[in-house]
Amino acid sequence: MLYDFNEAKEHLVNSYGVLEPIISYGDGVYLYDTSENKYLDFTSGIGVNSLGYNNEAWVEATTKQIKTLQHASNLFYNPTTVELAKKLTESAKMSKVFLANSGAEANEGAIKLARKYSYDKYGEGRHKILSLVQSFHGRTITTLKATGQNKFHNYFFPFPDGFDYVKANDLEDFKEKATSDVCAIMLEAIQGEGGVIPLDKTFVQDVVNVCKKKDILIIFDEVQCGIGRTGKMFGYNNFDVEADIVSVAKGLGAGLPIGGVLCAEKVSNVFGPGDHGSTFGGNPVAASGALVVLDKICNENSFNEISEKGAYIRELLIQSKNPQIVDIRGMGLMIGIKTKCTPSIVQKECIKNGLLILTAGKDVVRLLPPLVITKDELKHGIDILLNILDNIK
């Protein structure tokens, strides 16, 4: 097995800013490297491992399923995938779901669904998708174009047309750009990759009201902030609005690739046979893991606990009065800490001290711990982080 960092780099495409060490296994909310060093994980594999590592119920369910049926194609239904579709749509209060493999795929599906809805109803010429400046929606060509950050719009030209960008929390900018050729707007309740920036509730509600009058579909990208991460089923549930289309992924699978496009009744029958597809979408092994997540995470008791844990993190950070901390933002267990010092330096120092964290942009430390983490574990991690902030130059 490859345990040498430089040797590993020889065989993998250099498309990630890979950090040392090499991770070997995980247990609970801890990861271990190939030298048996232990790390408290505040990353969840970038929001994926909602149940942490080696969760007994998840392991049992996925192991049983992989021994029973690992794949059957979407030419046939299978009990596990159908059960997930039922439980997910009911939990989300949506009508139907298209199952895929990732967040980018889910957002691609959401875009296609919105455009077909508009084409079926209004014909050609009403296809534009609005998204927000500083948004992030994926790495495919189309979802890169939907991403409202210029740094991602390099090298891969030409991009598909039919996209425009609205300043977050600027209602007048939205109204100006909500022209007759717009079919949908895609929003993140919290702009994760853009700096962990929650949207303003009044802005979201006003946008939704305008969209209802103009029959512009509301798409919420809940890939990172959905499935309990903010202390609600979805981030947008914090704004008291309804969505037409919701994309999910990451935490739903708790470690296995999965994505989904949730459809309100209005758009539930827009796709017909042949309009969209995904070879591995609805894979029964991934679906079995997702069922455990919905059972463990998506209930009011769990949501309340997640909210309490998020409030506890804020309390610890505020009480510290650490001079390096400029701002604390986010919801639930999706926390952004704007710092005076460089987040990437903080990240590397945390690794040396047994804590794994994320960054978001040039000045934000991002925390996405497993949703099952305890307050004692959170306290331990925050103590490490604050100590590093105290001593960093």
C-alpha positions in Angstrom: 0.0 0.0 0.0 1.1 3.6 -0.7 1.9 5.4 2.6 4.3 7.9 1.2 2.8 11.4 0.5 5.1 12.2 -2.5 4.6 8.8 -4.0 0.8 9.2 -3.8 1.1 12.6 -5.7 2.9 10.8 -8.5 -0.2 8.7 -9.3 -3.1 11.1 -8.7 -4.0 14.1 -10.8 -2.9 17.3 -9.0 -6.3 18.9 -8.9 -6.5 19.3 -5.1 -4.5 21.2 -2.5 -3.9 18.0 -0.6 -2.8 18.3 3.0 -0.7 15.9 4.9 -1.2 13.4 6.6 -2.5 10.3 4.8 -5.8 9.3 6.5 -6.1 5.6 7.2 -9.4 5.1 9.1 -12.0 6.8 11.2 -14.0 6.0 14.3 -16.7 8.2 15.9 -15.7 11.8 15.2 -12.0 11.0 15.0 -9.7 10.2 12.0 -6.4 8.3 12.2 -3.4 8.6 9.9 -1.1 5.8 8.7 1.2 6.5 11.7 -1.8 6.1 14.1 -2.0 9.8 15.0 -5.5 10.9 16.0 -7.4 13.9 14.7 -10.7 15.4 15.9 -12.7 16.0 12.7 -14.4 19.3 12.2 -14.7 18.7 8.4 -17.0 15.7 8.0 -15.3 15.1 4.6 -16.6 18.6 3.6 -20.0 18.1 5.1 -20.5 14.5 4.0 -19.9 12.3 7.0 -23.0 13.4 9.0 -22.9 10.3 11.2 -19.2 10.4 11.7 -17.2 7.3 11.1 -17.9 3.6 11.7 -21.5 4.3 12.8 -22.9 0.9 13.8 -26.4 1.3 12.2 -25.0 2.7 9.0 -22.3 0.0 8.6 -24.9 -2.7 9.3 -27.4 -1.3 6.8 -24.9 -0.8 4.0 -23.1 -4.1 4.6 -26.4 -6.0 4.5 -27.4 -4.2 1.3 -24.1 -4.8 -0.5 -24.5 -8.5 0.2 -28.1 -8.4 -1.1 -28.0 -6.2 -4.2 -25.3 -3.7 -5.1 -26.9 -2.4 -8.3 -29.8 -3.1 -10.5 -30.1 -0.1 -12.9 -33.1 2.2 -13.2 -34.8 -0.2 -15.6 -36.2 -1.8 -12.5 -37.4 -0.6 -9.0 -35.8 -2.1 -5.9 -37.2 -2.0 -2.4 -34.4 0.1 -0.8 -34.4 2.8 -3.3 -38.2 3.1 -3.3 -38.2 3.2 0.5 -35.6 6.1 0.4 -37.7 8.0 -2.2 -40.7 7.7 0.0 -39.0 8.7 3.3 -37.0 11.5 1.7 -40.0 13.2 -0.1 -42.1 12.9 3.0 -39.4 14.3 5.3 -38.8 17.1 2.8 -42.5 17.7 2.3 -42.0 17.4 -1.5 -43.7 15.4 -4.1 -41.1 13.3 -6.0 -37.3 12.9 -6.2 -34.8 12.1 -8.9 -31.8 10.3 -7.4 -28.3 11.0 -8.6 -24.7 10.6 -7.4 -23.5 14.0 -6.3 -24.3 17.6 -5.7 -23.2 18.8 -9.1 -25.4 16.2 -10.7 -28.3 17.2 -8.6 -27.9 20.9 -9.6 -27.6 19.9 -13.3 -30.8 18.0 -12.9 -32.4 21.0 -11.1 -31.4 23.3 -14.0 -32.7 20.9 -16.6 -36.0 20.5 -14.7 -36.5 24.2 -14.5 -35.8 24.8 -18.2 -38.1 22.0 -19.3 -40.9 23.3 -17.1 -40.6 26.7 -18.7 -40.3 25.3 -22.2 -43.3 23.1 -21.8 -45.4 26.0 -20.6 -44.0 29.0 -22.4 -41.9 27.7 -25.3 -38.4 28.8 -26.4 -36.6 31.9 -25.1 -37.4 31.6 -21.4 -34.4 29.6 -20.1 -32.2 31.9 -18.0 -31.2 30.8 -14.5 -30.3 33.4 -12.0 -27.9 32.6 -9.1 -26.1 34.8 -6.6 -22.7 36.4 -6.6 -20.3 34.3 -4.4 -22.5 31.2 -4.9 -21.1 27.8 -5.6 -23.1 25.1 -7.4 -20.6 22.5 -8.7 -17.7 21.6 -11.0 -19.3 20.5 -14.2 -19.3 23.0 -17.0 -22.9 24.0 -16.5 -22.8 24.2 -12.7 -19.5 26.1 -12.9 -21.3 28.7 -15.1 -24.1 28.8 -12.5 -21.5 29.5 -9.8 -21.3 33.2 -9.2 -17.5 33.4 -8.7 -15.3 34.6 -11.5 -12.3 32.6 -10.3 -14.1 29.4 -11.4 -14.8 30.8 -14.8 -11.3 30.3 -16.2 -9.8 27.9 -18.7 -12.9 25.9 -19.6 -14.4 28.2 -22.2 -16.9 28.2 -23.9 -19.5 28.0 -21.1 -23.2 27.4 -21.9 -25.2 30.6 -21.9 -28.4 31.4 -20.0 -27.0 32.5 -16.6 -26.8 35.7 -14.8 -25.8 36.7 -11.2 -27.6 38.7 -8.5 -26.0 40.4 -5.6 -26.9 38.6 -2.4 -29.4 40.4 -0.2 -29.9 43.1 -2.9 -33.6 43.0 -3.9 -33.4 45.8 -6.4 -30.6 44.0 -8.3 -32.8 40.8 -8.4 -35.9 42.7 -9.6 -33.8 44.3 -12.4 -32.5 41.0 -13.6 -35.8 39.0 -13.2 -36.6 39.7 -16.8 -39.1 37.8 -19.1 -36.4 35.3 -20.2 -35.8 34.0 -16.6 -37.2 30.6 -15.7 -35.6 30.1 -12.2 -33.4 31.4 -9.5 -30.9 29.1 -7.6 -30.1 30.0 -4.0 -28.0 28.6 -1.2 -29.5 29.4 2.2 -25.9 29.7 3.3 -23.2 30.4 0.8 -20.7 27.8 2.0 -17.8 27.9 -0.4 -18.4 31.6 -0.8 -17.5 32.3 2.9 -20.3 30.7 5.0 -22.6 33.7 4.4 -26.3 33.2 5.4 -28.8 35.0 3.2 -31.1 37.6 4.8 -34.5 36.2 5.6 -36.4 39.3 4.3 -34.5 39.2 1.0 -35.3 35.5 0.5 -39.0 36.1 1.3 -39.2 39.1 -1.0 -37.5 37.1 -3.8 -39.9 34.2 -3.4 -42.9 36.6 -3.5 -41.7 38.1 -6.8 -41.0 34.7 -8.3 -44.5 33.5 -7.5 -46.0 36.4 -9.3 -43.8 35.8 -12.4 -43.8 32.0 -12.3 -40.1 31.9 -11.8 -39.1 28.7 -10.1 -37.3 28.7 -6.8 -34.4 26.3 -6.6 -32.6 25.8 -3.3 -29.2 24.3 -3.5 -29.1 22.4 -0.2 -26.0 20.2 -1.1 -24.0 21.5 1.8 -26.5 23.1 4.2 -29.3 20.5 3.9 -30.1 17.3 5.8 -30.0 18.8 9.3 -26.8 20.8 9.0 -28.4 24.1 10.0 -30.7 22.6 12.7 -33.6 22.3 10.2 -34.2 19.7 7.4 -33.0 22.3 5.0 -31.3 25.6 5.3 -34.2 27.4 3.6 -36.6 26.1 6.2 -35.1 28.9 8.4 -36.7 31.5 6.1 -40.3 30.3 6.2 -40.6 29.9 2.5 -41.4 27.0 0.1 -39.2 25.7 -2.8 -40.2 24.4 -6.2 -36.9 22.4 -6.5 -34.4 21.3 -3.9 -31.0 19.7 -4.6 -29.4 17.5 -2.0 -26.3 15.4 -1.6 -23.3 15.3 0.8 -24.7 14.6 4.3 -27.5 12.5 2.9 -25.2 9.5 2.1 -23.0 9.9 5.2 -20.0 8.8 3.2 -21.4 7.1 0.0 -22.0 9.1 -3.2 -25.6 10.3 -3.5 -27.6 13.2 -4.8 -31.2 14.1 -5.3 -33.5 16.6 -7.1 -36.6 17.0 -4.9 -39.6 18.2 -6.8 -42.7 20.1 -5.6 -46.0 18.9 -7.0 -45.8 21.8 -9.6 -42.8 20.2 -11.3 -43.2 16.6 -10.3 -44.3 15.3 -13.7 -42.1 17.6 -15.9 -39.6 14.8 -16.6 -40.8 11.9 -18.7 -39.0 8.8 -19.8 -35.8 9.7 -21.6 -35.7 13.3 -20.4 -33.0 12.7 -17.7 -31.1 9.8 -16.3 -28.1 8.6 -14.2 -26.6 5.1 -14.4 -25.8 4.9 -10.7 -28.5 7.2 -9.5 -30.6 5.6 -6.7 -27.9 3.0 -6.1 -29.4 0.7 -3.4 -26.2 0.6 -1.2 -26.0 4.4 -1.1 -29.8 4.5 -0.5 -29.5 2.1 2.5 -27.0 4.5 4.1 -29.2 7.5 3.4 -32.1 5.7 5.1 -30.1 5.5 8.3 -29.2 9.2 8.0 -32.9 10.2 7.7 -33.7 8.0 10.7 -30.9 9.3 12.9 -30.7 13.0 11.9 -34.0 14.1 10.3 -36.2 14.5 13.4 -37.1 17.4 15.7 -35.0 16.1 18.6 -31.9 15.9 16.4 -32.6 19.2 14.8 -32.8 20.8 18.3 -29.6 19.2 19.4 -27.8 20.5 16.3 -29.1 24.0 16.9 -27.9 23.8 20.5 -24.5 22.6 19.5 -24.1 25.4 17.0 -25.1 27.9 19.7 -22.6 26.3 22.1 -19.8 26.8 19.5 -20.8 30.5 19.2 -20.8 30.9 22.9 -17.3 29.5 23.3 -15.9 31.7 20.6 -17.6 34.8 21.8 -16.6 34.3 25.4 -13.0 33.8 24.4 -12.8 37.4 23.1 -10.0 36.2 20.9 -8.6 39.3 19.0 -8.0 37.2 15.8 -11.8 36.6 15.4 -13.5 39.3 13.3 -16.9 37.7 12.8 -18.8 34.4 13.5 -21.6 33.4 11.2 -23.6 30.4 10.0 -26.4 28.2 11.4 -26.4 25.0 13.4 -23.2 23.1 12.7 -22.2 25.1 9.7 -20.0 27.8 11.2 -17.8 30.4 9.5 -15.2 32.3 11.5 -13.7 35.4 9.8 -10.2 35.8 11.1 -7.4 38.5 10.9 -4.9 35.7 10.3 -4.7 33.5 7.2 -7.1 30.5 7.5 -4.8 28.2 5.6 -2.1 28.8 8.2 -4.6 28.1 11.0 -5.6 24.9 9.2 -2.1 23.6 9.1 -1.4 24.4 12.7 -4.6 22.7 13.7 -3.5 19.5 11.9 -0.3 19.6 13.9 -2.4 19.8 17.1 -4.9 17.0 16.2 -7.8 19.0 14.8 -9.0 19.0 11.2 -10.8 22.2 10.0 -11.8 23.7 6.6 -11.4 27.1 5.1 -13.7 29.2 2.9 -12.0 31.9 0.8 -9.1 34.0 2.0 -10.3 34.9 5.5 -12.8 32.4 6.8 -12.2 29.3 8.9 -15.1 26.9 8.2 -16.4 24.3 10.7 -18.6 21.3 9.5 -18.3 18.7 12.3 -20.2 15.5 12.2 -23.8 16.1 13.3 -23.5 13.4 16.0 -20.6 15.2 17.7 -21.0 15.8 21.5 -20.5 19.2 23.3 -17.5 17.8 25.1 -15.9 17.0 21.7 -16.8 20.4 20.4 -15.3 22.0 23.5 -12.0 20.1 23.0 -11.8 21.1 19.3 -12.6 24.8 20.0 -10.0 24.9 22.7 -7.4 23.7 20.2 -8.5 26.3 17.7 -8.5 29.2 20.2 -5.1 28.2 21.5 -3.7 28.3 17.9 -5.4 31.7 17.3 -3.8 32.9 20.5 -0.3 32.0 19.4 -0.4 32.5 15.6 1.5 35.4 14.1 
